[in-house]
């Protein structure tokens, strides 16, 4: 019976599983790894940057509020259950 290779004995055979270079070329990139040529990417104005940061903070606040409200409801239900029992 052939012995299985362990994780430390793994050898890459060099075959390509999925060539994604087509999608990189469609987006104007020279390689699938992204912009590695050293050219600067998009630059944003100060106003656009501020709005992007505020949008990210608003999204974080909305997600955080959902968790806080959910936790508050759990605590309220537990409190009412203990109060009704005693």
Secondary structure, DSSP 8 states (H G I E B T S, - for coil): ------GGG-------S---HHHHHHTT-SSTT---S--------HHHHHHHHHHHHHHHHHHHHHHHHHHHHHHHHHHHHHHHH-
